[in-house]
């Protein structure tokens, strides 16, 4: 999830593409990763105080990031 480009090539399956990729273009300034406990985290670099959100899946994380972005606007 933290790579900037999705995997490509003949070996790519639905399982190798992170579930965050459909939302990555909406929030290019966010870094997203999956934690060891299975939660998905998002961080917006260069913010003070640091902005970090977490969710159970990519769709929920997208909603939380949207809320943060609306508050910042």
Secondary structure as UniProt FT lines:
FT   TURN            10..11
FT   TURN            14..16
FT   TURN            19..20
FT   HELIX           21..24
FT   TURN            25..29
FT   STRAND          30..34
FT   TURN            36..37
FT   STRAND          40..44
FT   STRAND          51..55
FT   HELIX           58..72
//
